[in-house]
Amino acid sequence: MKKFKNNKKHEKTVTAGKLYRSFIELMLTGCVTGVFAGVIVTLFNILAHEGESISRDVYAYLRANPLFIPLLLLGLFVVAVALGVAVHISSAIGGCGIPQAEGATRGSVHFKWYRDLTAMFASSLLSIFAGLSIGAEGPSVFIGACMGDGVASLLRRDQMIRKYQITGGACAGLAVASNAPLTGIAFAFEEAHKRFTPEVFICAFSSVIFGMLTRTGIYNALGMEVQSSFHSYIFREMPISEYVYVLLSGAVCGLIGVAFYKICFKLRGLFKKLQLKDKKSTHSARICVAVLLGGIVSLLAVDVMGGGHDLIESLGTHGGLSQPTTESAFGLSIFWTLVVVLLLKFIITAVNVGSGIPCGIFIPIIAIGACLGGLMNTLWVKLGMDNAYCDLMVMLCMAAFFTTIIKAPITAIIMICEFTGSFAPLLPVIIAVSMGYIIGEVFRTDGIYEELLEVYEHENGIHENARREVYVLGLANHSIADKRQVRDVLWPANSRVTEILRG
């Protein structure tokens, strides 16, 4: 009996040591991934910011000198052809990047990391410089995932560790691009793997921390200041009597979010009917429609350009002490300007999703939600809401609209707190997010990234030759799956545990 106890103690010691070494390996590889992802994603975002500033100046000059607009259209056509060729060479970059990154974290999508990273980096910058309505966050997630895959290849990690490194790189990419580390970590649980395990947490937090440290170091070296995302928002504590506006705003954002979701896939179906003699011409033709339409829309309204950071910032009222500073479109009032911007941003973002252009829709979706909040503020104030709560309404509309489309409520709540640097809007945001999520469930919409991943897998024939096979695997003592729940193990893609035999 005494000998049995000693064996048991020895077994526990070996198991603890094995797990300890496994966690240390995950943490170290996560740190390395975070550093590399931080360098590349930071460089990408600095260039994207400069490219957006240059494109704004170019479009402002063209508005003042319309004789040069034909040159713009010619330039946009060249950009469209270049993007079409890039998508033909690297099919993984078509779309907003996040669905493919999620597929890679699960093992269903495989990158050629050096090719895909270069193609996404160059094509996204080209799209931003062309003045299109796209954000840098989606491409940043993709670039981070590619860096995770690249580091895994260079370090010769096995497939399980590779998927964790891709996860860490994607999380670091999102955190660095949005200056929101907790949002990056939440992405791993709620979007990438849809589960919480110690391994996912370790690879996510280590990559995010070192990615953010790397970003901060680069900014300091360049003399640039790291700031919170939005500064024009000040929140006041909202009394319960005003919560009816929260419920109504969440419901409206949910309904419009469902409409956006449906329109995106309707347009994707329409673009699919546009077929030319070969794939390269087909990609170029589809993207040409989106690029030309995007350029024309950017000429009409400056706030439609780019991801939408400036638009969101312009809607802040400093706690009701000032008016939104959104630039007027066609000399219209702020209300009708927001109507125009909302419609144009809504349409062009849906067209981008449908056409498969390399783009990011993360921030454009949030910007559309902010526009909805700005519009509803004018209505709620007329109905008796205090101006002091206008900033809060914009933020909760952003979160509710995002949740309805992405189906990531926890990420949305955390994101708003990190964007504003305040927990004051927490309860109203939770209520609005819940309304948006419930409405999405009522209309049976899936997360748009999940749906786009399925479309990508179908269009690229990823499961075309799949067949059903039965494998019997032995589980080694003290392995990463030993003494774990089935759901907590990162199994190979498209596999299912049907039976557990205990000897």
C-alpha positions as CSV (number, residue, x, y, z in Angstrom):
1,M,0.0,0.0,0.0
2,K,2.8,2.3,0.8
3,K,4.5,1.6,-2.5
4,F,1.3,2.4,-4.4
5,K,1.1,5.8,-2.8
6,N,4.7,6.6,-3.8
7,N,4.0,5.6,-7.4
8,K,1.0,7.9,-7.4
9,K,3.0,10.8,-6.1
10,H,5.7,10.1,-8.7
11,E,3.0,10.1,-11.5
12,K,1.7,13.4,-10.4
13,T,5.2,14.9,-10.4
14,V,5.9,13.7,-13.9
15,T,2.6,15.0,-15.2
16,A,3.1,18.4,-13.6
17,G,6.6,18.5,-15.0
18,K,5.4,17.6,-18.5
19,L,2.6,20.2,-18.4
20,Y,5.0,22.8,-17.0
21,R,7.4,22.2,-20.0
22,S,4.5,22.3,-22.4
23,F,3.3,25.6,-21.1
24,I,6.8,27.1,-21.1
25,E,7.2,26.0,-24.7
26,L,3.9,27.6,-25.6
27,M,4.8,30.8,-23.8
28,L,8.2,31.1,-25.4
29,T,6.9,30.5,-28.9
30,G,4.1,32.9,-28.2
31,C,6.6,35.6,-27.2
32,V,8.7,35.1,-30.3
33,T,5.5,35.2,-32.5
34,G,4.4,38.4,-30.7
35,V,7.6,40.1,-31.4
36,F,7.7,39.3,-35.1
37,A,3.9,40.0,-35.6
38,G,4.4,43.3,-33.6
39,V,7.1,44.5,-36.0
40,I,5.3,43.7,-39.2
41,V,1.9,44.8,-38.1
42,T,3.2,48.0,-36.6
43,L,5.0,48.8,-39.8
44,F,1.8,48.0,-41.8
45,N,-0.4,50.2,-39.7
46,I,2.1,53.2,-39.8
47,L,2.1,52.9,-43.6
48,A,-1.7,52.4,-43.8
49,H,-2.2,55.6,-41.7
50,E,0.2,57.6,-44.0
51,G,-1.5,56.1,-47.1
52,E,-4.9,57.1,-45.9
53,S,-3.7,60.7,-45.2
54,I,-2.2,61.0,-48.6
55,S,-5.4,59.6,-50.3
56,R,-7.5,62.2,-48.4
57,D,-5.3,65.0,-49.7
58,V,-5.4,63.6,-53.3
59,Y,-9.2,63.3,-53.2
60,A,-9.6,66.8,-51.7
61,Y,-7.5,68.1,-54.6
62,L,-9.6,66.2,-57.1
63,R,-12.8,67.7,-55.6
64,A,-11.3,71.1,-56.1
65,N,-10.0,70.3,-59.6
66,P,-12.6,67.9,-61.2
67,L,-10.8,68.0,-64.6
68,F,-8.3,65.4,-63.2
69,I,-11.0,62.9,-62.2
70,P,-10.5,60.9,-65.4
71,L,-6.9,60.3,-64.3
72,L,-8.3,59.0,-61.0
73,L,-10.6,56.6,-62.8
74,L,-7.7,55.4,-64.8
75,G,-5.6,54.9,-61.7
76,L,-8.4,53.0,-60.0
77,F,-8.6,50.7,-63.0
78,V,-4.9,49.9,-62.7
79,V,-5.3,49.3,-59.0
80,A,-8.2,46.9,-59.6
81,V,-6.2,44.9,-62.2
82,A,-3.2,44.7,-59.8
83,L,-5.5,43.5,-56.9
84,G,-7.1,41.0,-59.2
85,V,-3.7,39.5,-60.1
86,A,-2.7,39.5,-56.4
87,V,-5.9,37.6,-55.5
88,H,-5.3,35.1,-58.4
89,I,-1.8,34.5,-57.2
90,S,-2.7,34.2,-53.5
91,S,-6.4,33.3,-53.1
92,A,-6.1,33.5,-49.3
93,I,-6.0,37.3,-49.4
94,G,-9.4,37.7,-51.1
95,G,-11.9,39.2,-48.6
96,C,-11.3,40.7,-45.2
97,G,-8.6,38.4,-43.9
98,I,-10.1,37.4,-40.6
99,P,-12.1,34.4,-41.9
100,Q,-9.0,32.9,-43.4
101,A,-7.0,33.5,-40.2
102,E,-9.7,31.8,-38.2
103,G,-9.5,28.8,-40.6
104,A,-5.8,28.6,-40.2
105,T,-6.0,28.6,-36.4
106,R,-8.3,25.5,-36.7
107,G,-6.2,23.8,-39.3
108,S,-8.7,23.9,-42.2
109,V,-6.8,26.7,-44.1
110,H,-3.1,26.4,-44.9
111,F,-1.0,29.4,-45.7
112,K,2.1,29.8,-47.8
113,W,3.0,32.4,-45.2
114,Y,5.7,34.3,-47.1
115,R,3.6,34.6,-50.2
116,D,0.3,35.3,-48.5
117,L,1.9,37.8,-46.0
118,T,3.6,39.8,-48.8
119,A,0.4,39.8,-51.0
120,M,-1.9,40.9,-48.2
121,F,0.6,43.6,-47.0
122,A,1.0,45.1,-50.5
123,S,-2.6,44.7,-51.7
124,S,-4.2,46.2,-48.5
125,L,-1.8,49.2,-48.6
126,L,-2.7,49.7,-52.3
127,S,-6.4,49.6,-51.5
128,I,-6.0,52.1,-48.7
129,F,-3.9,54.4,-50.8
130,A,-6.6,54.2,-53.5
131,G,-9.0,55.8,-51.0
132,L,-11.3,52.8,-50.6
133,S,-13.6,52.3,-47.6
134,I,-11.5,49.6,-45.8
135,G,-9.8,49.2,-42.5
136,A,-6.4,47.9,-41.5
137,E,-7.5,45.7,-38.6
138,G,-8.7,42.7,-40.7
139,P,-5.4,42.6,-42.8
140,S,-3.5,43.0,-39.5
141,V,-5.1,39.9,-38.1
142,F,-4.2,38.0,-41.3
143,I,-0.6,39.3,-41.3
144,G,-0.2,38.3,-37.7
145,A,-1.5,34.8,-38.4
146,C,0.9,34.5,-41.3
147,M,3.8,35.5,-39.0
148,G,2.7,32.9,-36.5
149,D,2.8,30.3,-39.3
150,G,6.1,31.6,-40.5
151,V,7.7,31.4,-37.0
152,A,6.3,27.9,-36.5
153,S,7.9,26.8,-39.8
154,L,11.3,28.4,-38.9
155,L,11.2,26.8,-35.5
156,R,10.0,23.5,-37.0
157,R,7.1,23.2,-34.6
158,D,4.5,20.4,-34.9
159,Q,1.0,20.9,-36.2
160,M,-0.6,21.5,-32.8
161,I,1.9,24.1,-31.7
162,R,1.7,25.7,-35.2
163,K,-2.1,26.3,-34.7
164,Y,-1.4,27.9,-31.3
165,Q,1.2,30.1,-32.8
166,I,-1.1,31.1,-35.6
167,T,-3.7,32.0,-33.0
168,G,-1.1,34.0,-31.1
169,G,0.0,35.9,-34.2
170,A,-3.6,36.7,-35.1
171,C,-4.4,38.0,-31.6
172,A,-1.3,40.1,-31.6
173,G,-2.2,41.5,-35.0
174,L,-5.6,42.6,-33.8
175,A,-4.3,44.0,-30.5
176,V,-1.5,46.0,-32.2
177,A,-3.8,47.4,-34.9
178,S,-6.6,48.4,-32.6
179,N,-4.5,49.3,-29.5
180,A,-6.7,46.9,-27.6
181,P,-4.8,44.0,-26.0
182,L,-7.8,42.5,-24.1
183,T,-9.8,42.5,-27.4
184,G,-7.0,40.6,-29.0
185,I,-7.0,38.0,-26.3
186,A,-10.8,37.7,-26.4
187,F,-10.6,37.1,-30.1
188,A,-8.8,33.8,-29.4
189,F,-11.6,32.4,-27.3
190,E,-14.7,33.9,-28.9
191,E,-13.8,33.9,-32.5
192,A,-10.8,31.7,-33.4
193,H,-11.4,28.6,-31.2
194,K,-14.7,29.3,-29.5
195,R,-13.4,27.7,-26.3
196,F,-11.3,28.6,-23.3
197,T,-8.3,26.4,-22.6
198,P,-5.0,27.1,-20.8
199,E,-3.1,26.6,-24.0
200,V,-5.1,29.1,-26.0
201,F,-4.9,31.6,-23.1
202,I,-1.1,31.2,-22.8
203,C,-0.4,31.6,-26.5
204,A,-2.8,34.5,-26.8
205,F,-1.6,36.5,-23.8
206,S,2.1,36.0,-24.4
207,S,1.8,36.9,-28.1
208,V,-0.3,40.0,-27.4
209,I,1.9,41.3,-24.6
210,F,5.1,41.0,-26.6
211,G,3.3,42.3,-29.7
212,M,2.2,45.4,-27.8
213,L,5.6,45.9,-26.2
214,T,7.2,45.7,-29.6
215,R,4.7,48.2,-31.0
216,T,5.4,50.6,-28.1
217,G,9.2,50.2,-28.6
218,I,8.9,51.1,-32.3
219,Y,6.7,54.1,-31.7
220,N,9.1,55.4,-29.0
221,A,12.1,54.9,-31.4
222,L,10.2,56.9,-34.1
223,G,9.2,59.6,-31.6
224,M,5.5,58.7,-32.1
225,E,3.0,58.8,-29.2
226,V,0.7,55.8,-28.4
227,Q,-2.7,57.1,-27.5
228,S,-6.2,55.6,-26.8
229,S,-8.4,55.2,-29.9
230,F,-11.0,58.0,-29.2
231,H,-10.7,61.2,-27.2
232,S,-14.0,63.1,-27.9
233,Y,-16.2,60.8,-25.8
234,I,-17.0,61.5,-22.2
235,F,-19.6,59.3,-20.4
236,R,-22.2,60.2,-17.8
237,E,-23.9,57.8,-15.5
238,M,-27.3,57.1,-17.2
239,P,-30.4,56.8,-14.9
240,I,-32.6,53.8,-15.3
241,S,-35.4,56.0,-16.7
242,E,-33.3,56.6,-19.8
243,Y,-32.6,52.9,-20.5
244,V,-35.6,52.7,-22.8
245,Y,-33.3,54.5,-25.4
246,V,-30.7,51.9,-24.8
247,L,-33.2,49.1,-25.6
248,L,-34.5,50.9,-28.7
249,S,-31.0,51.6,-30.0
250,G,-29.9,48.0,-29.5
251,A,-33.1,46.8,-31.3
252,V,-32.6,49.2,-34.3
253,C,-28.9,48.3,-34.6
254,G,-29.8,44.6,-34.5
255,L,-32.4,44.9,-37.3
256,I,-30.1,47.0,-39.5
257,G,-27.2,44.6,-38.7
258,V,-29.3,41.7,-40.0
259,A,-30.1,43.6,-43.1
260,F,-26.4,44.3,-43.7
261,Y,-25.6,40.6,-43.2
262,K,-28.2,39.6,-45.7
263,I,-27.2,42.2,-48.3
264,C,-23.5,41.2,-48.1
265,F,-24.3,37.6,-49.2
266,K,-26.9,38.7,-51.7
267,L,-24.2,40.9,-53.3
268,R,-21.7,38.0,-53.1
269,G,-24.2,35.9,-55.1
270,L,-24.5,38.6,-57.7
271,F,-20.7,39.0,-58.0
272,K,-20.4,35.2,-58.4
273,K,-22.5,35.4,-61.6
274,L,-19.9,37.7,-63.1
275,Q,-17.7,35.1,-64.9
276,L,-15.1,35.8,-67.6
277,K,-12.9,33.4,-69.6
278,D,-10.5,32.7,-66.8
279,K,-10.1,33.1,-63.0
280,K,-7.6,36.0,-63.3
281,S,-10.0,38.0,-65.5
282,T,-12.9,37.2,-63.3
283,H,-11.1,38.3,-60.1
284,S,-10.0,41.5,-61.8
285,A,-13.5,42.3,-63.1
286,R,-15.2,41.8,-59.8
287,I,-12.6,43.9,-58.0
288,C,-12.8,46.5,-60.7
289,V,-16.5,47.1,-59.9
290,A,-15.8,47.5,-56.2
291,V,-12.7,49.7,-56.7
292,L,-14.4,52.1,-59.2
293,L,-17.5,52.3,-57.1
294,G,-15.4,52.9,-54.0
295,G,-13.4,55.7,-55.6
296,I,-16.6,57.5,-56.8
297,V,-18.1,57.2,-53.3
298,S,-15.0,58.6,-51.7
299,L,-15.2,61.6,-54.1
300,L,-18.8,62.3,-53.0
301,A,-18.2,62.1,-49.2
302,V,-14.8,62.3,-47.5
303,D,-16.0,60.5,-44.3
304,V,-16.7,57.3,-46.3
305,M,-12.9,56.9,-47.1
306,G,-10.7,54.6,-45.0
307,G,-11.8,52.5,-42.1
308,G,-13.8,55.1,-40.2
309,H,-11.6,56.2,-37.3
310,D,-11.9,59.9,-38.1
311,L,-15.7,59.5,-38.6
312,I,-16.1,57.9,-35.2
313,E,-14.0,60.5,-33.6
314,S,-16.0,63.3,-35.2
315,L,-19.3,62.0,-33.7
316,G,-18.1,62.6,-30.1
317,T,-19.6,65.5,-28.2
318,H,-17.4,65.6,-25.1
319,G,-20.3,64.5,-22.9
320,G,-22.8,66.7,-24.6
321,L,-20.7,69.9,-24.3
322,S,-20.2,70.3,-28.1
323,Q,-21.7,69.3,-31.4
324,P,-20.4,66.5,-33.7
325,T,-17.7,67.8,-36.0
326,T,-18.5,65.5,-39.0
327,E,-17.7,67.3,-42.3
328,S,-20.8,68.3,-44.2
329,A,-21.6,66.4,-47.4
330,F,-23.1,68.5,-50.2
331,G,-23.7,71.4,-47.7
332,L,-26.3,69.4,-45.8
333,S,-27.1,69.5,-42.1
334,I,-25.4,67.1,-39.7
335,F,-28.4,64.8,-39.7
336,W,-28.7,64.5,-43.4
337,T,-24.9,64.3,-43.8
338,L,-24.9,61.3,-41.5
339,V,-27.8,59.7,-43.5
340,V,-25.7,60.1,-46.7
341,V,-22.5,58.8,-45.0
342,L,-24.4,55.9,-43.5
343,L,-26.0,54.8,-46.8
344,L,-22.7,55.1,-48.7
345,K,-20.6,53.4,-46.1
346,F,-23.2,50.6,-45.7
347,I,-23.4,50.0,-49.5
348,I,-19.7,50.2,-50.3
349,T,-18.7,47.9,-47.3
350,A,-21.3,45.3,-48.4
351,V,-19.9,45.6,-52.0
352,N,-16.4,45.1,-50.7
353,V,-17.5,41.9,-48.9
354,G,-19.3,40.7,-52.0
355,S,-16.5,41.3,-54.5
356,G,-13.8,39.6,-52.5
357,I,-11.4,42.6,-52.6
358,P,-8.6,42.4,-50.1
359,C,-10.0,44.7,-47.4
360,G,-10.8,45.0,-43.7
361,I,-14.4,45.4,-42.5
362,F,-13.7,45.3,-38.8
363,I,-13.6,49.1,-38.3
364,P,-16.0,49.9,-41.2
365,I,-18.7,47.9,-39.4
366,I,-18.0,49.8,-36.2
367,A,-18.1,53.1,-38.1
368,I,-21.6,52.2,-39.5
369,G,-22.8,51.5,-36.0
370,A,-21.4,54.9,-34.9
371,C,-23.3,56.6,-37.7
372,L,-26.5,54.8,-36.5
373,G,-25.8,56.1,-33.0
374,G,-25.3,59.7,-34.3
375,L,-28.6,59.6,-36.2
376,M,-30.6,58.1,-33.3
377,N,-29.1,60.7,-31.0
378,T,-31.0,63.4,-32.9
379,L,-34.2,61.5,-32.6
380,W,-33.8,60.6,-28.9
381,V,-32.9,64.1,-27.9
382,K,-36.1,65.4,-29.6
383,L,-38.0,62.8,-27.6
384,G,-36.5,64.0,-24.3
385,M,-33.1,62.3,-23.8
386,D,-30.4,64.5,-22.2
387,N,-27.5,65.5,-24.6
388,A,-25.1,64.3,-21.9
389,Y,-25.8,60.7,-23.0
390,C,-25.1,61.1,-26.7
391,D,-21.6,59.8,-26.5
392,L,-22.8,56.7,-24.7
393,M,-25.4,56.1,-27.3
394,V,-22.8,56.2,-30.1
395,M,-20.6,53.6,-28.3
396,L,-23.4,51.2,-27.5
397,C,-24.7,51.4,-31.1
398,M,-21.2,50.5,-32.3
399,A,-21.1,47.5,-30.0
400,A,-24.7,46.3,-30.8
401,F,-24.2,46.6,-34.6
402,F,-20.9,44.8,-34.4
403,T,-22.4,42.0,-32.2
404,T,-25.3,41.4,-34.6
405,I,-23.0,40.9,-37.5
406,I,-19.9,39.3,-36.0
407,K,-21.6,37.4,-33.2
408,A,-18.9,38.2,-30.7
409,P,-20.6,39.9,-27.7
410,I,-17.8,39.6,-25.2
411,T,-15.3,41.0,-27.7
412,A,-17.6,43.9,-28.5
413,I,-18.1,44.8,-24.8
414,I,-14.3,44.6,-24.0
415,M,-13.5,46.5,-27.2
416,I,-15.7,49.5,-26.3
417,C,-14.1,49.8,-22.8
418,E,-10.6,49.7,-24.3
419,F,-11.4,52.1,-27.1
420,T,-12.7,54.7,-24.6
421,G,-10.5,53.9,-21.7
422,S,-13.6,53.8,-19.4
423,F,-15.8,51.2,-17.8
424,A,-18.6,53.8,-17.3
425,P,-20.7,52.6,-20.3
426,L,-20.4,48.9,-19.3
427,L,-24.1,48.1,-18.2
428,P,-25.8,50.0,-21.1
429,V,-23.4,48.5,-23.6
430,I,-24.1,45.0,-22.2
431,I,-27.9,45.6,-22.6
432,A,-27.6,46.9,-26.1
433,V,-25.2,44.1,-27.1
434,S,-27.7,41.6,-25.7
435,M,-30.5,43.1,-27.8
436,G,-28.4,43.0,-31.0
437,Y,-27.4,39.4,-30.3
438,I,-30.9,38.2,-29.6
439,I,-32.2,39.8,-32.8
440,G,-29.5,38.1,-34.8
441,E,-30.5,34.8,-33.3
442,V,-34.2,35.4,-34.0
443,F,-33.3,35.9,-37.7
444,R,-31.0,33.0,-37.6
445,T,-27.9,34.8,-38.8
446,D,-24.5,33.2,-38.2
447,G,-21.3,35.3,-37.6
448,I,-20.2,36.9,-40.8
449,Y,-16.7,35.6,-40.4
450,E,-17.9,32.0,-39.9
451,E,-20.1,32.3,-43.0
452,L,-17.3,33.9,-45.1
453,L,-14.9,31.1,-44.0
454,E,-17.4,28.5,-45.2
455,V,-17.7,30.3,-48.5
456,Y,-13.9,30.5,-48.9
457,E,-13.5,26.8,-48.1
458,H,-16.2,25.9,-50.7
459,E,-14.9,28.2,-53.4
460,N,-11.4,26.8,-53.0
461,G,-12.4,23.2,-52.8
462,I,-10.8,22.7,-49.4
463,H,-13.2,19.8,-48.5
464,E,-13.8,18.7,-52.0
465,N,-11.9,15.4,-51.8
466,A,-12.6,14.8,-48.2
467,R,-13.6,11.2,-47.3
468,R,-14.6,9.6,-44.1
469,E,-11.9,7.5,-42.4
470,V,-11.7,5.9,-39.0
471,Y,-8.5,6.1,-37.0
472,V,-7.6,4.5,-33.7
473,L,-5.1,6.6,-31.8
474,G,-3.2,5.7,-28.6
475,L,-3.0,8.4,-25.9
476,A,0.4,8.6,-24.3
477,N,0.7,9.2,-20.6
478,H,1.5,12.8,-19.7
479,S,0.7,14.1,-23.2
480,I,-1.1,17.4,-23.8
481,A,-4.4,15.5,-24.1
482,D,-3.9,13.4,-21.0
483,K,-6.6,13.9,-18.3
484,R,-8.3,16.6,-20.4
485,Q,-11.9,17.0,-21.5
486,V,-12.4,16.1,-25.2
487,R,-13.5,19.7,-25.9
488,D,-10.3,21.1,-24.5
489,V,-8.0,19.4,-26.9
490,L,-7.1,21.1,-30.2
491,W,-7.8,18.1,-32.5
492,P,-7.0,18.1,-36.3
493,A,-9.4,20.0,-38.5
494,N,-12.7,18.2,-39.4
495,S,-12.1,15.3,-37.0
496,R,-14.5,14.0,-34.4
497,V,-13.9,11.8,-31.4
498,T,-16.6,9.1,-31.6
499,E,-15.5,6.6,-28.9
500,I,-13.0,6.5,-26.0
501,L,-11.7,3.0,-25.2
502,R,-10.1,2.6,-21.7
503,G,-7.8,-0.3,-21.2
